[in-house]
Amino acid sequence: MLSGILMSLGPFTVSMLMGTFTLRAVAWGILFPCSINLLLAPHRGQAGTISALSGATQMGLSALLIGPLVAYWIHEPADLGVACIIGALIIITVALLLVCYARSPRQLASQA
């Protein structure tokens, strides 16, 4: 999210662009191993299949979402920053919903 804010509000220079994309790369470098670990945890025997399906799903959804964004909305660096902020907010919202769902009494009752 910090990368999107800097991209939206900061000046468009090469150093700013490199800094914001470095922040995004670090964030994805932290997020990706954690998400793959959580994805593969219940399916240790089928790790290859699950990894391939998750990669294909990620690439397909990215193509479906990024294509129209670039074609119809992102024309300036600030637009890309706003798209990054919206994407970060969506990821945070989904993560919070999953945590709340995992801690719900219904889920705990079914485990007993």
Secondary structure, DSSP 8 states (H G I E B T S, - for coil): -HHHHHHHHS---HHHHHHHHHHHHHHHHHHHHHHHHHHHGGGGGGHHHHHHHHHHHHHHHHHHHHHHHHHHT--SHHHHHHHHHHHHHHHHHHHHHHHHHHTSHHHHHHH-
